[in-house]
Every structure is written in C-alpha cells, then in structure tokens.
C-alpha cells in the first residue's frame, strides 16, 4: 500500500479528454485505527468528485 495518495478532481476539456487537477493528498491510517484515511484538501472540487491515485515516483505530498 502507498504511504499516501494524490487526490485529484476530473475535468473534461473542450476536446473531450479528461484531465485530473491535484486538489490534495490522502494518508491511510495505521492498522487498528478507527478511521481508514485522512484527506488534506487545498482546493475544493467544483464538481464534487474526488479521484485518488498512487503518487508518481518523484511526487512529494504537499502538506500545509
């Protein structure tokens, strides 16, 4: 399991292609925790949809 996930929101462009804009980071909780994951958002998705991806190799989480 990844140490964190990139939180994105999809946006369909005029060309019909879907692009994903990074809006936060998600951290899985330790085994035995009451919650499953913690989300830290630095932008609110206008469409209300969030998609999580495993990070790219050179990607660092943004924590404020």
Residue pairs with C-beta under 8 A, 6 or more apart in sequence:
1 28
2 28
2 54
2 55
3 27
3 28
4 25
4 26
4 27
4 28
4 55
4 61
5 25
5 26
5 27
5 28
5 37
5 52
5 53
5 54
5 55
6 22
6 25
6 26
6 52
6 53
6 54
6 55
6 56
6 59
6 61
7 22
7 23
7 24
7 25
7 26
7 39
7 41
7 50
7 51
7 52
8 20
8 21
8 22
8 23
8 50
8 51
8 52
8 53
9 20
9 21
9 23
9 43
9 45
9 46
9 47
9 49
9 50
9 51
10 18
10 19
10 20
10 47
10 49
10 51
11 18
11 19
11 20
11 21
11 47
12 18
12 19
13 19
20 51
20 53
21 43
23 41
23 42
23 43
23 44
23 45
23 50
24 39
24 40
24 41
24 42
24 43
24 50
25 39
25 40
25 61
25 62
25 63
26 37
26 38
26 39
26 40
26 52
27 37
27 38
27 40
27 61
28 36
28 37
29 35
29 36
29 37
29 38
39 50
40 63
40 64
42 62
42 64
55 61
